[in-house]
Amino acid sequence: MLDRHGAELHRLGWTALNLFGLHPVAPYNRQDAKGLVFLLGGRNLKCIGSNVADIVVMSTQTLQTFTRHDHPDAVLAWEWPLLKNI
């Protein structure tokens, strides 16, 4: 995804947290702190804007809109506290 859309995402102001953020306590359940990369799940981006990204749901050919957010508790995936102890 980043090889195809990274420059555009950067130009539009998307940050590392917008792309790779996770909630430090509930990374699987807290969608509000989850970055775009973790919501793609192999699906394709249809359109990218400064605050939204449309994801194509392949099975139904519908669009799921991801709204960019800056969750105050989000951490970068590689800084996720549980990963530091492994």
C-alpha angles and dihedrals in degrees: 000000000000093000089059102032107019097101092048093047090050092048090052092052102255111157133210088258091053088055105031104021125134133178107255095224104029107023095160098045105037104082090171091069098037118110125232095255091062093049096051096072092184094314122131130251112238100182136002125203134172092270106013141047124197115218122199113231099212099202094057101020089231128134125247113198119217114199115211111239138179103217109193094221098046119119130192113266092242089053094048105135096231092054092055091065097052 
